[in-house]
Amino acid sequence: MRPDNDGAVNQEDSYLHNEIFPELSSLTPAMLSWVDKNSYDIILVLNKDGRFIFLSESIERILGFSVEKMVGEKWYEKTSAADALFIKKILIMLILPRFSQLMS
């Protein structure tokens, strides 16, 4: 599953594409599939609008959420308001210093 140029998400047979994850292209599809199916961590990628564009299959095993139903959804609509506020504060603390360094 991947976003189109306009940011909409389309379902496809595979959601690990070289266009989205060029740094992963050196790994074989079999290796990526193994990591995705056997990981005990939830791996996710968000677009700039906070929508899921990639979720590891482990999300269904760990939290019971279907990858297909979650792709395209906004992360903060899937958590409580208090948790979303807490996570946003943490993300701001992590991202702003890095952004400031890039602008210097």
Secondary structure in CASP SS format (residue, H / E / C, confidence):
PFRMAT SS
TARGET T0000
AUTHOR 0000-0000-0000
METHOD secondary structure of the structure
MODEL  1
M C 1.00
R E 1.00
P E 1.00
D C 1.00
N C 1.00
D C 1.00
G C 1.00
A C 1.00
V E 1.00
N E 1.00
Q C 1.00
E C 1.00
D C 1.00
S C 1.00
Y C 1.00
L C 1.00
H C 1.00
N C 1.00
E C 1.00
I C 1.00
F C 1.00
P H 1.00
E H 1.00
L H 1.00
S C 1.00
S C 1.00
L C 1.00
T C 1.00
P H 1.00
A H 1.00
M H 1.00
L H 1.00
S H 1.00
W H 1.00
V H 1.00
D H 1.00
K H 1.00
N H 1.00
S C 1.00
Y C 1.00
D C 1.00
I C 1.00
I C 1.00
L E 1.00
V E 1.00
L E 1.00
N C 1.00
K C 1.00
D C 1.00
G C 1.00
R E 1.00
F E 1.00
I E 1.00
F E 1.00
L E 1.00
S C 1.00
E C 1.00
S H 1.00
I H 1.00
E H 1.00
R H 1.00
I H 1.00
L H 1.00
G C 1.00
F C 1.00
S C 1.00
V H 1.00
E H 1.00
K H 1.00
M H 1.00
V C 1.00
G C 1.00
E C 1.00
K E 1.00
W H 1.00
Y H 1.00
E H 1.00
K C 1.00
T C 1.00
S C 1.00
A H 1.00
A H 1.00
D H 1.00
A H 1.00
L H 1.00
F H 1.00
I H 1.00
K H 1.00
K H 1.00
I H 1.00
L H 1.00
I H 1.00
M H 1.00
L H 1.00
I H 1.00
L H 1.00
P H 1.00
R H 1.00
F H 1.00
S H 1.00
Q H 1.00
L H 1.00
M H 1.00
S C 1.00
END
